[in-house]
Amino acid sequence: MFGLGFTEILLIAVLALLFIGPDKLPDTMKTIARTLGKIKRALDDTKSTLEQELKVDELRAEIMQYKSELDKAKNDLQAFKNVANNEIESVKKSAQIESSFKPNDINDDKLFDDLFEDAEAEFEALENSIKEPKKEIANKENIKSNKDAKESSEKKEDKKSNQNSFKHLDREDV
């Protein structure tokens, strides 16, 4: 306690007894204890108030972070909405241009057939590029399941042979 040893505390007690006197010493000790208790409670209250304030500041900072994230998401959505509106407008304009064509303006349907065939070829290429990894995954899964089945059948055979050898040993003992 405060770096005081037993002899130092004893010296302080003897001096207090001499200066205060034996009749006032208990009341003085009670007053000192009450004062120290009040000081301790005041310090604890101050400490808890500071901790609550720090928590409020932390919560405020966290709320501001969430608000900035929400603002960013709102801006991203607004940008996406603007892009979508621009695309819709361009599709409307192209539809208006296409509707302004007259059947006499298009002399040959071959152009549209070529475009359609190109689109079909690209679709098939995409479809094939998706099917290849699926086939590889299916092959790997089949190989793994075959290996697992083989291992389990080998374990069963080993177990049967072990049981048969134990039966053979039991018959020899009898």
Backbone as ProteinMPNN parsed JSONL, in Angstrom:
{"seq_chain_A": "MFGLGFTEILLIAVLALLFIGPDKLPDTMKTIARTLGKIKRALDDTKSTLEQELKVDELRAEIMQYKSELDKAKNDLQAFKNVANNEIESVKKSAQIESSFKPNDINDDKLFDDLFEDAEAEFEALENSIKEPKKEIANKENIKSNKDAKESSEKKEDKKSNQNSFKHLDREDV", "coords_chain_A": {"N_chain_A": [[0.837, -1.167, 0.0], [0.92, 1.978, -1.082], [3.66, 1.772, -1.091], [4.605, 1.536, 1.485], [6.155, 0.153, 4.332], [5.782, -2.225, 7.066], [6.892, -1.172, 9.419], [6.901, 1.567, 8.88], [4.179, 2.146, 8.677], [3.434, 1.509, 11.286], [4.848, 3.515, 12.657], [3.508, 5.809, 11.731], [0.966, 5.309, 12.821], [1.545, 5.441, 15.58], [2.372, 8.128, 15.817], [-0.028, 9.394, 15.046], [-1.651, 8.592, 17.147], [-0.403, 9.91, 19.22], [-0.597, 12.679, 18.513], [-3.359, 13.097, 17.915], [-4.763, 11.791, 19.881], [-6.092, 9.269, 22.093], [-8.868, 9.259, 22.458], [-10.092, 10.693, 20.353], [-9.178, 9.44, 18.126], [-10.592, 7.107, 16.943], [-12.876, 8.384, 15.786], [-11.651, 10.135, 14.011], [-10.373, 8.343, 12.286], [-12.649, 7.13, 11.141], [-13.701, 9.324, 9.788], [-11.646, 9.845, 7.964], [-11.744, 7.438, 6.515], [-14.336, 7.625, 5.41], [-14.018, 9.896, 3.812], [-12.045, 9.007, 2.018], [-13.559, 6.984, 0.819], [-15.577, 8.501, -0.417], [-14.03, 9.917, -2.247], [-13.081, 7.792, -3.769], [-15.53, 6.84, -4.877], [-16.262, 9.081, -6.363], [-14.208, 9.148, -8.232], [-14.69, 6.688, -9.504], [-17.23, 7.21, -10.612], [-16.549, 9.269, -12.372], [-14.833, 7.877, -14.029], [-16.595, 5.938, -15.145], [-18.343, 7.634, -16.497], [-16.626, 8.767, -18.392], [-15.981, 6.439, -19.825], [-18.521, 5.82, -20.896], [-18.88, 8.039, -22.532], [-16.816, 7.613, -24.332], [-17.723, 5.284, -25.52], [-19.992, 6.257, -26.761], [-18.797, 7.968, -28.604], [-17.455, 6.066, -30.149], [-19.642, 4.64, -31.173], [-20.83, 6.695, -32.622], [-18.859, 7.126, -34.56], [-18.955, 4.671, -35.855], [-21.555, 4.727, -36.856], [-21.326, 6.849, -38.637], [-19.581, 5.703, -40.45], [-21.192, 3.637, -41.514], [-23.121, 5.258, -42.657], [-21.646, 6.555, -44.632], [-21.027, 4.349, -46.229], [-23.613, 3.654, -47.06], [-24.268, 5.97, -48.491], [-22.413, 5.753, -50.554], [-23.294, 3.384, -51.768], [-25.786, 4.284, -52.581], [-25.047, 6.227, -54.455], [-23.773, 4.556, -56.314], [-25.966, 3.034, -57.15], [-27.496, 5.048, -58.284], [-25.836, 5.795, -60.396], [-25.91, 3.401, -61.826], [-28.596, 3.414, -62.477], [-28.677, 5.639, -64.148], [-27.068, 4.709, -66.252], [-28.641, 2.594, -67.109], [-30.929, 4.006, -67.917], [-29.822, 5.479, -70.025], [-29.177, 3.379, -71.758], [-31.727, 2.41, -72.293], [-32.808, 4.59, -73.621], [-31.132, 4.614, -75.868], [-31.854, 2.193, -77.033], [-34.514, 2.732, -77.615], [-34.181, 4.773, -79.501], [-32.813, 3.343, -81.507], [-34.799, 1.526, -82.126], [-36.687, 3.217, -83.172], [-35.333, 4.105, -85.408], [-35.063, 1.692, -86.806], [-37.748, 1.107, -87.194], [-38.336, 3.051, -88.956], [-37.377, 2.151, -91.324], [-38.314, 1.039, -94.513], [-39.901, -1.704, -96.178], [-38.899, -1.74, -98.778], [-36.428, -0.599, -98.529], [-34.674, -2.547, -97.65], [-32.997, -4.707, -99.49], [-31.977, -7.225, -99.493], [-32.291, -10.131, -97.647], [-30.188, -11.535, -96.768], [-28.197, -10.31, -95.245], [-29.339, -10.121, -92.672], [-29.67, -12.838, -92.166], [-26.98, -13.675, -92.093], [-26.067, -12.247, -89.848], [-27.658, -13.446, -87.883], [-26.742, -16.11, -88.024], [-24.076, -15.721, -87.212], [-24.513, -14.919, -84.584], [-25.677, -17.258, -83.569], [-23.467, -18.989, -83.815], [-21.644, -17.821, -82.017], [-23.078, -18.192, -79.648], [-23.112, -21.013, -79.514], [-20.376, -21.468, -79.241], [-19.921, -20.287, -76.729], [-21.555, -21.948, -75.191], [-20.245, -24.406, -75.513], [-17.811, -23.782, -74.297], [-18.63, -23.631, -71.704], [-19.529, -26.207, -71.222], [-17.23, -27.829, -71.328], [-15.602, -27.5, -68.89], [-17.525, -28.523, -67.131], [-17.699, -31.183, -67.935], [-15.127, -32.045, -67.299], [-15.171, -31.789, -64.526], [-17.199, -33.617, -63.908], [-15.963, -35.983, -64.802], [-13.787, -36.118, -63.015], [-15.19, -36.416, -60.616], [-16.407, -38.904, -61.094], [-14.142, -40.537, -61.268], [-13.168, -40.275, -58.66], [-15.337, -41.338, -57.183], [-15.311, -43.955, -58.158], [-12.814, -44.764, -57.231], [-13.225, -44.569, -54.476], [-15.225, -46.497, -54.169], [-13.82, -48.773, -54.912], [-11.859, -48.848, -52.914], [-13.481, -49.246, -50.656], [-14.556, -51.747, -51.251], [-12.233, -53.253, -51.209], [-11.554, -53.004, -48.508], [-13.693, -54.365, -47.359], [-13.196, -56.955, -48.331], [-10.717, -57.468, -47.104], [-11.539, -57.447, -44.45], [-13.258, -59.66, -44.416], [-11.432, -61.668, -45.013], [-9.793, -61.505, -42.781], [-11.63, -62.231, -40.794], [-12.178, -64.822, -41.574], [-9.665, -65.97, -41.173], [-9.463, -65.741, -38.424], [-11.538, -67.468, -37.675], [-10.507, -69.833, -38.6], [-8.306, -70.1, -36.925], [-9.603, -70.388, -34.46], [-10.837, -72.872, -34.804], [-8.641, -74.55, -34.924], [-7.686, -74.358, -32.341], [-9.573, -75.701, -30.892]], "CA_chain_A": [[0.0, 0.0, 0.0], [1.698, 3.198, -1.259], [5.076, 1.484, -0.902], [4.941, 1.656, 2.911], [6.386, -1.11, 5.028], [5.099, -2.385, 8.35], [7.452, -0.246, 10.421], [6.462, 2.924, 8.552], [2.765, 2.237, 9.062], [3.42, 1.518, 12.739], [5.299, 4.837, 13.061], [2.408, 6.747, 11.46], [-0.082, 5.034, 13.803], [1.997, 5.945, 16.875], [2.324, 9.588, 15.733], [-1.443, 9.78, 15.045], [-2.138, 8.375, 18.504], [0.167, 10.955, 20.073], [-1.102, 14.01, 18.167], [-4.825, 13.182, 17.945], [-5.198, 11.314, 21.189], [-6.815, 8.006, 22.01], [-10.326, 9.408, 22.462], [-10.558, 11.211, 19.057], [-8.595, 8.634, 17.031], [-11.586, 6.334, 16.176], [-13.697, 9.279, 14.955], [-10.788, 10.639, 12.937], [-10.195, 7.232, 11.329], [-13.912, 6.992, 10.414], [-13.802, 10.471, 8.884], [-10.67, 9.618, 6.886], [-12.259, 6.336, 5.696], [-15.465, 8.154, 4.64], [-13.479, 10.803, 2.799], [-11.412, 8.168, 0.981], [-14.651, 6.313, 0.104], [-16.209, 9.487, -1.302], [-13.084, 10.179, -3.337], [-13.085, 6.604, -4.644], [-16.786, 6.826, -5.63], [-16.211, 10.161, -7.345], [-13.31, 8.691, -9.307], [-15.39, 5.634, -10.254], [-18.268, 7.866, -11.411], [-15.873, 9.967, -13.467], [-14.329, 6.843, -14.945], [-17.721, 5.361, -15.894], [-18.836, 8.676, -17.413], [-15.679, 8.833, -19.516], [-16.146, 5.229, -20.637], [-19.764, 5.965, -21.646], [-18.635, 9.022, -23.583], [-15.981, 6.966, -25.358], [-18.583, 4.357, -26.251], [-20.851, 7.08, -27.623], [-17.958, 8.407, -29.718], [-17.236, 4.904, -31.01], [-20.896, 4.382, -31.885], [-21.009, 7.772, -33.592], [-17.936, 6.868, -35.666], [-19.475, 3.508, -36.582], [-22.74, 5.181, -37.592], [-20.848, 7.662, -39.763], [-19.024, 4.771, -41.432], [-22.321, 3.012, -42.192], [-23.767, 6.274, -43.481], [-20.835, 6.759, -45.84], [-21.222, 3.169, -47.073], [-24.937, 3.77, -47.673], [-24.189, 7.018, -49.513], [-21.677, 5.2, -51.691], [-24.195, 2.45, -52.444], [-26.817, 5.095, -53.237], [-24.427, 6.811, -55.649], [-23.585, 3.474, -57.28], [-27.277, 2.71, -57.717], [-27.891, 6.168, -59.144], [-25.04, 5.67, -61.616], [-26.459, 2.272, -62.564], [-29.88, 3.853, -63.02], [-28.373, 6.519, -65.273], [-26.603, 3.864, -67.358], [-29.808, 1.861, -67.61], [-31.767, 4.959, -68.653], [-29.14, 5.76, -71.298], [-29.343, 2.202, -72.618], [-33.131, 2.368, -72.723], [-32.966, 5.642, -74.628], [-30.472, 4.209, -77.119], [-32.677, 1.136, -77.636], [-35.695, 3.392, -78.187], [-33.756, 5.455, -80.724], [-32.531, 2.351, -82.549], [-36.082, 0.967, -82.532], [-37.325, 4.212, -84.026], [-34.619, 4.089, -86.691], [-35.428, 0.462, -87.497], [-39.143, 1.169, -87.628], [-38.436, 3.989, -90.065], [-37.04, 1.448, -92.564], [-39.435, 0.511, -95.272], [-39.504, -2.981, -96.759], [-38.152, -1.531, -100.012], [-35.063, -0.199, -98.202], [-33.86, -3.746, -97.469], [-33.088, -5.474, -100.717], [-31.507, -8.582, -99.334], [-32.399, -10.657, -96.281], [-28.959, -12.278, -96.478], [-27.489, -9.603, -94.177], [-29.921, -10.545, -91.407], [-29.354, -14.253, -91.988], [-25.575, -13.76, -91.684], [-25.983, -11.796, -88.462], [-28.27, -14.469, -87.052], [-25.828, -17.253, -87.994], [-22.939, -15.337, -86.367], [-24.967, -14.944, -83.191], [-25.807, -18.665, -83.199], [-22.123, -19.549, -83.668], [-21.097, -17.326, -80.75], [-23.799, -18.862, -78.579], [-22.613, -22.386, -79.438], [-19.019, -21.424, -78.693], [-20.061, -20.054, -75.291], [-22.133, -23.14, -74.601], [-19.182, -25.414, -75.469], [-16.811, -23.396, -73.303], [-19.195, -23.932, -70.394], [-19.674, -27.655, -71.084], [-15.936, -28.473, -71.133], [-15.265, -27.634, -67.47], [-18.489, -29.399, -66.474], [-17.304, -32.559, -68.244], [-13.931, -32.357, -66.517], [-15.583, -31.967, -63.128], [-17.931, -34.883, -63.831], [-14.979, -37.057, -64.909], [-13.039, -36.189, -61.751], [-16.081, -36.972, -59.604], [-16.556, -40.325, -61.386], [-12.894, -41.203, -60.889], [-13.11, -40.295, -57.202], [-16.328, -42.278, -56.665], [-14.816, -45.294, -58.477], [-11.707, -45.054, -56.317], [-13.819, -44.787, -53.152], [-15.914, -47.791, -54.207], [-12.792, -49.805, -54.944], [-11.256, -48.905, -51.582], [-14.424, -49.835, -49.711], [-14.653, -53.178, -51.524], [-10.989, -53.859, -50.71], [-11.654, -53.053, -47.048], [-14.624, -55.445, -47.032], [-12.505, -58.21, -48.586], [-9.724, -57.619, -46.04], [-12.264, -57.751, -43.226], [-13.727, -61.045, -44.53], [-10.286, -62.584, -44.91], [-9.379, -61.484, -41.373], [-12.613, -63.002, -40.04], [-11.959, -66.232, -41.917], [-8.434, -66.442, -40.532], [-9.762, -65.915, -36.997], [-12.346, -68.682, -37.56], [-9.584, -70.944, -38.809], [-7.519, -70.217, -35.687], [-10.501, -70.901, -33.414], [-11.058, -74.308, -35.051], [-7.404, -75.276, -34.581], [-7.553, -74.36, -30.891], [-10.55, -76.607, -30.318]], "C_chain_A": [[0.889, 1.239, 0.0], [3.189, 2.972, -1.024], [5.519, 1.617, 0.543], [5.135, 0.274, 3.507], [5.661, -1.112, 6.362], [5.606, -1.38, 9.379], [7.013, 1.191, 10.146], [5.002, 3.133, 8.928], [2.642, 2.307, 10.581], [3.847, 2.892, 13.276], [4.212, 5.885, 12.86], [1.293, 6.556, 12.482], [0.302, 5.597, 15.171], [1.936, 7.473, 16.89], [0.874, 10.086, 15.764], [-2.02, 9.641, 16.44], [-1.642, 9.478, 19.432], [-0.459, 12.316, 19.779], [-2.613, 14.132, 18.32], [-5.35, 12.78, 19.32], [-6.066, 10.09, 21.049], [-8.337, 8.177, 21.95], [-10.862, 9.903, 21.113], [-10.062, 10.361, 17.878], [-9.645, 7.816, 16.27], [-12.457, 7.224, 15.271], [-12.898, 9.821, 13.778], [-10.588, 9.576, 11.866], [-11.474, 7.038, 10.491], [-14.056, 8.12, 9.396], [-12.857, 10.311, 7.699], [-11.183, 8.528, 5.953], [-13.426, 6.815, 4.825], [-14.977, 9.057, 3.508], [-12.826, 10.024, 1.664], [-12.475, 7.436, 0.157], [-15.337, 7.252, -0.88], [-15.311, 9.789, -2.5], [-13.081, 9.017, -4.326], [-14.357, 6.554, -5.487], [-16.793, 7.908, -6.705], [-15.315, 9.774, -8.522], [-13.975, 7.612, -10.161], [-16.479, 6.232, -11.144], [-17.66, 8.586, -12.618], [-15.379, 8.975, -14.509], [-15.461, 6.256, -15.783], [-18.293, 6.369, -16.89], [-17.933, 8.793, -18.628], [-15.817, 7.611, -20.43], [-17.424, 5.305, -21.476], [-19.591, 6.955, -22.787], [-17.803, 8.414, -24.707], [-16.811, 5.998, -26.185], [-19.489, 5.113, -27.211], [-20.049, 7.553, -28.833], [-17.694, 7.263, -30.688], [-18.484, 4.601, -31.831], [-21.138, 5.44, -32.959], [-20.108, 7.544, -34.804], [-18.43, 5.705, -36.517], [-20.696, 3.894, -37.416], [-22.319, 5.995, -38.811], [-20.26, 6.773, -40.856], [-20.157, 4.104, -42.213], [-23.019, 4.008, -43.116], [-22.971, 6.506, -44.755], [-20.953, 5.567, -46.788], [-22.581, 3.23, -47.784], [-24.952, 4.846, -48.751], [-23.477, 6.516, -50.756], [-22.565, 4.241, -52.489], [-25.288, 3.207, -53.197], [-26.265, 5.705, -54.522], [-24.205, 5.753, -56.732], [-24.905, 3.107, -57.949], [-27.758, 3.812, -58.658], [-27.133, 6.102, -60.468], [-25.568, 4.526, -62.476], [-27.789, 2.655, -63.207], [-29.665, 4.752, -64.235], [-27.916, 5.716, -66.485], [-27.778, 3.127, -67.972], [-30.719, 2.788, -68.414], [-31.144, 5.301, -70.0], [-29.293, 4.605, -72.274], [-30.769, 2.123, -73.147], [-33.365, 3.408, -73.819], [-32.318, 5.231, -75.952], [-31.258, 3.107, -77.818], [-33.92, 1.75, -78.276], [-35.338, 4.082, -79.501], [-33.487, 4.463, -81.841], [-33.825, 1.705, -83.035], [-36.821, 1.939, -83.45], [-36.66, 4.231, -85.399], [-35.01, 2.857, -87.488], [-36.874, 0.513, -87.984], [-39.317, 2.15, -88.786], [-38.022, 3.342, -91.388], [-38.316, 0.959, -93.23], [-38.978, -0.805, -95.885], [-38.701, -2.811, -98.049], [-36.699, -1.143, -99.746], [-34.14, -1.409, -98.063], [-34.053, -4.615, -98.697], [-32.775, -6.935, -100.488], [-31.631, -9.009, -97.872], [-31.133, -11.411, -95.873], [-28.184, -11.623, -95.329], [-27.999, -10.051, -92.808], [-29.638, -12.013, -91.137], [-27.912, -14.431, -91.526], [-25.403, -13.337, -90.222], [-26.55, -12.833, -87.501], [-27.358, -15.677, -86.924], [-24.604, -16.942, -87.127], [-23.316, -15.393, -84.89], [-25.125, -16.375, -82.703], [-24.45, -19.302, -82.965], [-21.489, -19.086, -82.352], [-21.773, -17.995, -79.563], [-23.304, -20.294, -78.403], [-21.214, -22.423, -78.855], [-19.059, -21.196, -77.181], [-20.577, -21.294, -74.579], [-21.075, -24.236, -74.468], [-18.129, -25.069, -74.425], [-17.313, -23.641, -71.887], [-19.254, -25.431, -70.173], [-18.347, -28.337, -70.785], [-15.555, -28.587, -69.657], [-16.241, -28.541, -66.717], [-18.133, -30.858, -66.712], [-16.094, -32.964, -67.421], [-14.287, -32.603, -65.054], [-16.31, -33.296, -62.964], [-16.965, -36.058, -63.911], [-14.201, -37.222, -63.611], [-13.9, -36.791, -60.656], [-16.276, -38.467, -59.823], [-15.31, -41.093, -60.967], [-12.807, -41.33, -59.374], [-14.097, -41.313, -56.64], [-15.919, -43.716, -56.973], [-13.704, -45.699, -57.523], [-12.241, -45.355, -54.922], [-14.518, -46.143, -53.097], [-14.905, -48.933, -54.174], [-12.152, -49.968, -53.569], [-12.189, -49.557, -50.582], [-14.58, -51.332, -49.967], [-13.395, -53.898, -51.053], [-11.014, -53.983, -49.199], [-12.576, -54.186, -46.627], [-13.961, -56.807, -47.224], [-11.461, -58.482, -47.506], [-10.401, -58.026, -44.741], [-12.745, -59.21, -43.243], [-12.571, -62.02, -44.381], [-9.771, -62.625, -43.48], [-10.33, -62.31, -40.526], [-12.427, -64.497, -40.314], [-10.705, -66.772, -41.235], [-8.648, -66.621, -39.034], [-10.604, -67.176, -36.777], [-11.459, -69.914, -37.681], [-8.743, -71.169, -37.55], [-8.369, -70.784, -34.563], [-10.72, -72.404, -33.587], [-9.828, -75.133, -34.685], [-7.245, -75.368, -33.073], [-8.462, -75.403, -30.274], [-10.105, -77.986, -30.489]], "O_chain_A": [[1.549, 1.517, 1.001], [3.912, 3.937, -0.775], [6.709, 1.797, 0.802], [4.378, -0.654, 3.224], [5.015, -0.134, 6.74], [4.816, -0.804, 10.126], [6.778, 1.953, 11.084], [4.636, 4.19, 9.442], [1.838, 3.078, 11.105], [3.269, 3.379, 14.248], [4.012, 6.749, 13.715], [0.728, 7.538, 12.963], [-0.544, 6.175, 15.853], [1.492, 8.057, 17.879], [0.573, 11.079, 16.427], [-2.802, 10.488, 16.872], [-2.366, 9.926, 20.321], [-0.817, 13.038, 20.71], [-3.104, 15.154, 18.801], [-6.286, 13.387, 19.839], [-6.704, 9.885, 20.017], [-9.024, 7.3, 21.427], [-11.99, 9.564, 20.756], [-10.501, 10.563, 16.746], [-9.61, 7.816, 15.039], [-12.741, 6.862, 14.129], [-13.423, 9.947, 12.672], [-10.629, 9.877, 10.673], [-11.398, 6.812, 9.284], [-14.488, 7.887, 8.267], [-13.224, 10.608, 6.562], [-11.077, 8.661, 4.734], [-13.508, 6.464, 3.648], [-15.472, 8.98, 2.384], [-13.026, 10.339, 0.491], [-12.323, 7.279, -1.055], [-15.642, 6.878, -2.013], [-15.786, 9.9, -3.63], [-13.078, 9.212, -5.541], [-14.291, 6.26, -6.681], [-17.269, 7.685, -7.818], [-15.644, 10.05, -9.676], [-13.846, 7.612, -11.385], [-16.64, 5.82, -12.293], [-18.184, 8.52, -13.73], [-15.494, 9.206, -15.713], [-15.314, 6.092, -16.994], [-18.683, 5.999, -17.998], [-18.409, 8.904, -19.758], [-15.775, 7.734, -21.654], [-17.421, 4.902, -22.639], [-20.1, 6.735, -23.886], [-18.053, 8.668, -25.886], [-16.633, 5.895, -27.399], [-19.727, 4.669, -28.334], [-20.552, 7.544, -29.956], [-17.706, 7.458, -31.904], [-18.4, 4.337, -33.031], [-21.59, 5.129, -34.061], [-20.534, 7.741, -35.942], [-18.34, 5.741, -37.744], [-20.848, 3.438, -38.549], [-22.891, 5.846, -39.891], [-20.42, 7.053, -42.044], [-20.092, 4.013, -43.438], [-23.453, 3.655, -44.212], [-23.547, 6.64, -45.835], [-20.978, 5.742, -48.006], [-22.684, 2.899, -48.965], [-25.569, 4.669, -49.801], [-23.884, 6.816, -51.878], [-22.587, 4.278, -53.72], [-25.671, 2.828, -54.304], [-26.934, 5.701, -55.555], [-24.419, 6.012, -57.917], [-24.96, 2.896, -59.161], [-28.354, 3.536, -59.7], [-27.709, 6.325, -61.533], [-25.666, 4.652, -63.697], [-28.074, 2.269, -64.34], [-30.382, 4.642, -65.23], [-28.321, 6.001, -67.612], [-27.904, 3.042, -69.194], [-31.224, 2.404, -69.469], [-31.849, 5.404, -71.004], [-29.512, 4.813, -73.468], [-30.987, 1.805, -74.316], [-34.035, 3.137, -74.815], [-32.877, 5.465, -77.023], [-31.328, 3.077, -79.046], [-34.331, 1.333, -79.359], [-36.076, 3.998, -80.482], [-33.874, 4.692, -82.987], [-33.947, 1.372, -84.214], [-37.498, 1.523, -84.39], [-37.331, 4.356, -86.423], [-35.26, 2.942, -88.69], [-37.185, 0.016, -89.066], [-40.311, 2.098, -89.509], [-38.277, 3.9, -92.455], [-39.261, 0.525, -92.571], [-37.78, -1.002, -96.092], [-37.891, -3.678, -98.375], [-35.836, -1.322, -100.605], [-32.943, -1.303, -98.333], [-35.123, -5.183, -98.918], [-33.263, -7.796, -101.22], [-31.135, -8.329, -96.973], [-31.031, -11.874, -94.737], [-27.577, -12.326, -94.522], [-27.215, -10.326, -91.901], [-29.39, -12.394, -89.993], [-27.646, -15.257, -90.652], [-24.686, -13.984, -89.458], [-25.989, -13.07, -86.432], [-27.209, -16.221, -85.83], [-24.142, -17.808, -86.385], [-22.538, -15.855, -84.055], [-24.76, -16.692, -81.571], [-24.285, -20.075, -82.021], [-20.864, -19.884, -81.653], [-21.113, -18.328, -78.579], [-23.099, -20.746, -77.276], [-20.894, -23.308, -78.061], [-18.317, -21.837, -76.437], [-20.099, -21.649, -73.501], [-21.007, -24.915, -73.444], [-17.611, -25.954, -73.745], [-16.515, -23.836, -70.97], [-19.049, -25.893, -69.051], [-18.325, -29.33, -70.059], [-15.214, -29.681, -69.207], [-15.85, -29.242, -65.784], [-18.248, -31.683, -65.805], [-16.028, -34.08, -66.905], [-13.761, -33.521, -64.425], [-16.072, -34.022, -61.999], [-17.118, -37.032, -63.173], [-13.98, -38.345, -63.158], [-13.415, -37.586, -59.852], [-16.311, -39.23, -58.857], [-15.407, -42.172, -60.382], [-12.415, -42.378, -58.861], [-13.756, -42.069, -55.73], [-16.145, -44.609, -56.155], [-13.656, -46.84, -57.062], [-11.772, -46.28, -54.26], [-14.417, -46.856, -52.099], [-15.111, -49.936, -53.492], [-11.928, -51.089, -53.111], [-11.745, -50.341, -49.743], [-14.722, -52.109, -49.022], [-13.471, -55.022, -50.556], [-10.537, -54.981, -48.659], [-12.294, -54.892, -45.659], [-14.128, -57.707, -46.401], [-11.337, -59.616, -47.042], [-9.881, -58.869, -44.009], [-12.659, -59.912, -42.235], [-12.691, -63.053, -43.723], [-9.35, -63.683, -43.011], [-9.887, -63.024, -39.626], [-12.508, -65.324, -39.406], [-10.692, -67.913, -40.771], [-8.088, -67.537, -38.431], [-10.401, -67.882, -35.789], [-11.634, -70.901, -36.967], [-8.501, -72.311, -37.161], [-7.877, -71.598, -33.781], [-10.78, -73.132, -32.596], [-9.943, -76.259, -34.202], [-6.719, -76.362, -32.572], [-8.139, -75.941, -29.215], [-10.795, -78.914, -30.069]]}, "name": "protein", "num_of_chains": 1, "seq": "MFGLGFTEILLIAVLALLFIGPDKLPDTMKTIARTLGKIKRALDDTKSTLEQELKVDELRAEIMQYKSELDKAKNDLQAFKNVANNEIESVKKSAQIESSFKPNDINDDKLFDDLFEDAEAEFEALENSIKEPKKEIANKENIKSNKDAKESSEKKEDKKSNQNSFKHLDREDV"}
